[in-house]
Amino acid sequence: MTTTHLRGHRVIWTHDNPVWRYEDTGEPIGDGDRPCKHCGWPPTAEGDDACLGHIPGAASACCGHGVALSFVVWEGRS
């Protein structure tokens, strides 16, 4: 079994059922339709974490959703 988180919700992948699913309900994650487990806000229409909003110059950003540290990856930097 492989596990990770999607917006703070634990998701699992097993070889006998090879689809990412929410651990608590067993439902497939689909398009990741659940809101953030920490703040309860859904992502913006652009897919940004609502609590962060759009960050100009960011290639990627995450608020951490209560399970990890937040981060920003800036465009053009490695």
KOLKOL-819253 format. One record per atom (N, C-alpha, C): x, y, z; atom name. Coordinates in nm, 4 decimals. Example, Ala and Ser with C-alpha at 12.3 -4.5 7.8 and 13.67 -1.06 7.14 Angstrom:
2
     east    north       up  a
   1.3190  -0.5690   0.7800  N
   1.2300  -0.4500   0.7800 CA
   1.3200  -0.3300   0.7800  C
   1.2850  -0.2250   0.7080  N
   1.3670  -0.1060   0.7140 CA
   1.2900   0.0030   0.7870  C
***
This chain:
78
     east    north       up  a
   0.0846  -0.1179   0.0000  N
   0.0000   0.0000   0.0000 CA
   0.0893   0.1244   0.0000  C
   0.0496   0.2240  -0.0751  N
   0.1167   0.3524  -0.0797 CA
   0.0189   0.4571  -0.0279  C
   0.0686   0.5514   0.0520  N
  -0.0184   0.6557   0.1061 CA
   0.0411   0.7935   0.0812  C
  -0.0450   0.8912   0.0731  N
  -0.0052   1.0311   0.0661 CA
  -0.1260   1.1124   0.1129  C
  -0.1224   1.2413   0.0910  N
  -0.2343   1.3271   0.1300 CA
  -0.2767   1.4130   0.0122  C
  -0.4048   1.4423   0.0070  N
  -0.4620   1.5330  -0.0923 CA
  -0.5453   1.6347  -0.0162  C
  -0.4979   1.7596  -0.0145  N
  -0.5618   1.8663   0.0633 CA
  -0.5834   1.8266   0.2096  C
  -0.4866   1.7521   0.2646  N
  -0.4919   1.7130   0.4054 CA
  -0.5632   1.5817   0.4316  C
  -0.6284   1.5254   0.3339  N
  -0.6984   1.3985   0.3488 CA
  -0.6054   1.2852   0.3067  C
  -0.5936   1.1836   0.3892  N
  -0.5065   1.0705   0.3564 CA
  -0.5685   0.9903   0.2422  C
  -0.4870   0.9611   0.1413  N
  -0.5304   0.8807   0.0275 CA
  -0.4384   0.7600   0.0144  C
  -0.4936   0.6504  -0.0377  N
  -0.4187   0.5255  -0.0463 CA
  -0.4266   0.4661  -0.1866  C
  -0.3250   0.3874  -0.2198  N
  -0.3161   0.3132  -0.3457 CA
  -0.2741   0.1715  -0.3081  C
  -0.3493   0.0733  -0.3505  N
  -0.3119  -0.0655  -0.3258 CA
  -0.3044  -0.1388  -0.4582  C
  -0.2205  -0.2407  -0.4625  N
  -0.2044  -0.3160  -0.5868 CA
  -0.3296  -0.3960  -0.6215  C
  -0.4065  -0.4374  -0.5217  N
  -0.5285  -0.5126  -0.5503 CA
  -0.6444  -0.4216  -0.5920  C
  -0.6320  -0.2914  -0.5679  N
  -0.7344  -0.1943  -0.6076 CA
  -0.6605  -0.0689  -0.6536  C
  -0.5994  -0.0722  -0.7738  N
  -0.5065   0.0325  -0.8176 CA
  -0.5712   0.1641  -0.8617  C
  -0.6380   0.2283  -0.7672  N
  -0.6979   0.3605  -0.7888 CA
  -0.6725   0.4397  -0.6607  C
  -0.6313   0.5654  -0.6737  N
  -0.6164   0.6481  -0.5531 CA
  -0.7526   0.6670  -0.4903  C
  -0.7622   0.6376  -0.3590  N
  -0.8884   0.6457  -0.2846 CA
  -0.8669   0.7171  -0.1520  C
  -0.9742   0.7848  -0.1057  N
  -0.9698   0.8425   0.0286 CA
  -0.9711   0.7272   0.1285  C
  -0.8787   0.7301   0.2245  N
  -0.8692   0.6208   0.3209 CA
  -0.9948   0.6087   0.4070  C
  -1.0544   0.7209   0.4461  N
  -1.1668   0.7157   0.5394 CA
  -1.2956   0.6622   0.4786  C
  -1.3167   0.6798   0.3477  N
  -1.4420   0.6346   0.2854 CA
  -1.4218   0.5287   0.1779  C
  -1.2992   0.5155   0.1258  N
  -1.2739   0.4225   0.0168 CA
  -1.3158   0.4760  -0.1186  C
  -1.3695   0.5985  -0.1223  N
  -1.4134   0.6584  -0.2487 CA
  -1.2935   0.7004  -0.3322  C
  -1.3010   0.6819  -0.4657  N
  -1.1937   0.7312  -0.5526 CA
  -1.1815   0.8830  -0.5386  C
  -1.0598   0.9352  -0.5542  N
  -1.0398   1.0781  -0.5332 CA
  -1.0988   1.1623  -0.6450  C
  -1.1256   1.1049  -0.7607  N
  -1.1816   1.1840  -0.8699 CA
  -1.0904   1.3000  -0.9023  C
  -1.1451   1.4189  -0.9052  N
  -1.0664   1.5387  -0.9343 CA
  -1.0192   1.6064  -0.8065  C
  -1.0188   1.5338  -0.6963  N
  -0.9769   1.5935  -0.5698 CA
  -1.0769   1.6962  -0.5228  C
  -1.2034   1.6552  -0.5192  N
  -1.3125   1.7481  -0.4955 CA
  -1.3317   1.7888  -0.3498  C
  -1.2612   1.7290  -0.2574  N
  -1.2778   1.7673  -0.1165 CA
  -1.2058   1.8983  -0.0871  C
  -1.2624   1.9771   0.0046  N
  -1.1922   2.0990   0.0468 CA
  -1.0756   2.0641   0.1383  C
  -0.9954   2.1619   0.1706  N
  -0.8821   2.1446   0.2611 CA
  -0.9323   2.0939   0.3969  C
  -0.8681   1.9909   0.4481  N
  -0.9076   1.9342   0.5773 CA
  -0.8791   2.0306   0.6917  C
  -0.7813   2.1189   0.6749  N
  -0.7422   2.2112   0.7818 CA
  -0.8329   2.3347   0.7881  C
  -0.8505   2.4050   0.6751  N
  -0.9277   2.5300   0.6771 CA
  -1.0719   2.5134   0.6267  C
  -1.0974   2.4033   0.5535  N
  -1.2330   2.3794   0.5042 CA
  -1.2664   2.4487   0.3736  C
  -1.1714   2.5221   0.3169  N
  -1.1963   2.5950   0.1922 CA
  -1.1635   2.5077   0.0713  C
  -1.2455   2.5161  -0.0330  N
  -1.2118   2.4455  -0.1570 CA
  -1.1029   2.5231  -0.2311  C
  -1.0362   2.4577  -0.3275  N
  -0.9361   2.5315  -0.4059 CA
  -1.0038   2.6380  -0.4909  C
  -0.9268   2.7357  -0.5352  N
  -0.9813   2.8379  -0.6250 CA
  -1.0112   2.7748  -0.7605  C
  -1.0787   2.8461  -0.8463  N
  -1.1096   2.7967  -0.9812 CA
  -0.9826   2.7633  -1.0584  C
  -0.8737   2.8308  -1.0260  N
  -0.7450   2.8059  -1.0924 CA
  -0.6697   2.6893  -1.0287  C
  -0.7216   2.6354  -0.9168  N
  -0.6568   2.5230  -0.8498 CA
  -0.5639   2.5612  -0.7372  C
  -0.5555   2.6901  -0.7054  N
  -0.4695   2.7354  -0.5958 CA
  -0.5346   2.7038  -0.4610  C
  -0.4519   2.6862  -0.3578  N
  -0.5060   2.6744  -0.2227 CA
  -0.5726   2.8070  -0.1884  C
  -0.6968   2.8025  -0.1477  N
  -0.7739   2.9253  -0.1250 CA
  -0.7114   3.0150  -0.0184  C
  -0.6526   2.9562   0.0845  N
  -0.5943   3.0377   0.1910 CA
  -0.4689   3.1117   0.1445  C
  -0.4029   3.0615   0.0394  N
  -0.2862   3.1294  -0.0163 CA
  -0.3238   3.2195  -0.1325  C
  -0.4238   3.1794  -0.2093  N
  -0.4599   3.2542  -0.3291 CA
  -0.3505   3.2430  -0.4341  C
  -0.3576   3.3272  -0.5346  N
  -0.2574   3.3275  -0.6403 CA
  -0.1334   3.4006  -0.5913  C
  -0.0176   3.3385  -0.6086  N
   0.1089   3.4000  -0.5686 CA
   0.1869   3.4299  -0.6958  C
   0.1946   3.5572  -0.7364  N
   0.2682   3.5919  -0.8578 CA
   0.4121   3.5412  -0.8534  C
   0.4559   3.4784  -0.9607  N
   0.5917   3.4264  -0.9704 CA
   0.6105   3.2863  -0.9159  C
   0.5051   3.2289  -0.8585  N
   0.5164   3.0936  -0.8033 CA
   0.4831   2.9899  -0.9103  C
   0.5665   2.8869  -0.9189  N
   0.5380   2.7738  -1.0083 CA
   0.4453   2.6759  -0.9372  C
   0.4571   2.6684  -0.8039  N
   0.3775   2.5780  -0.7220 CA
   0.3795   2.6311  -0.5793  C
   0.2706   2.6052  -0.5072  N
   0.2649   2.6444  -0.3661 CA
   0.1625   2.5569  -0.2953  C
   0.1844   2.5346  -0.1663  N
   0.0922   2.4530  -0.0876 CA
   0.0892   2.5074   0.0549  C
  -0.0296   2.5139   0.1125  N
  -0.0429   2.5632   0.2498 CA
  -0.0067   2.4560   0.3530  C
   0.0043   2.3307   0.3105  N
   0.0375   2.2208   0.4013 CA
  -0.0838   2.1448   0.4510  C
  -0.2002   2.2056   0.4437  N
  -0.3282   2.1419   0.4777 CA
  -0.3308   2.0777   0.6158  C
  -0.2478   2.1272   0.7064  N
  -0.2472   2.0756   0.8424 CA
  -0.1673   1.9490   0.8619  C
  -0.1029   1.8971   0.7557  N
  -0.0241   1.7740   0.7705 CA
   0.1220   1.7908   0.7303  C
   0.1565   1.9028   0.6720  N
   0.2944   1.9270   0.6263 CA
   0.3238   2.0764   0.6374  C
   0.4497   2.1120   0.6182  N
   0.4869   2.2529   0.6154 CA
   0.4432   2.3150   0.4830  C
   0.4104   2.4402   0.4858  N
   0.3755   2.5109   0.3625 CA
   0.5024   2.5360   0.2815  C
   0.4857   2.5585   0.1507  N
   0.6010   2.5865   0.0661 CA
   0.5602   2.6657  -0.0568  C
   0.6586   2.7312  -0.1175  N
   0.6435   2.7988  -0.2461 CA
   0.7634   2.7601  -0.3311  C
   0.7383   2.7187  -0.4549  N
   0.8444   2.6937  -0.5521 CA
   0.8341   2.8059  -0.6538  C
   0.9388   2.8862  -0.6656  N
   0.9371   3.0016  -0.7548 CA
   0.9741   2.9614  -0.8964  C
   0.9093   3.0216  -0.9947  N
   0.9391   2.9958  -1.1352 CA
   1.0854   3.0255  -1.1633  C
   1.1500   2.9402  -1.2426  N
   1.2879   2.9630  -1.2832 CA
   1.3908   2.9321  -1.1768  C
   1.3516   2.8758  -1.0650  N
   1.4463   2.8399  -0.9592 CA
   1.4370   2.6903  -0.9329  C
   1.5489   2.6326  -0.8975  N
   1.5491   2.4891  -0.8670 CA
   1.5979   2.4618  -0.7269  C
***
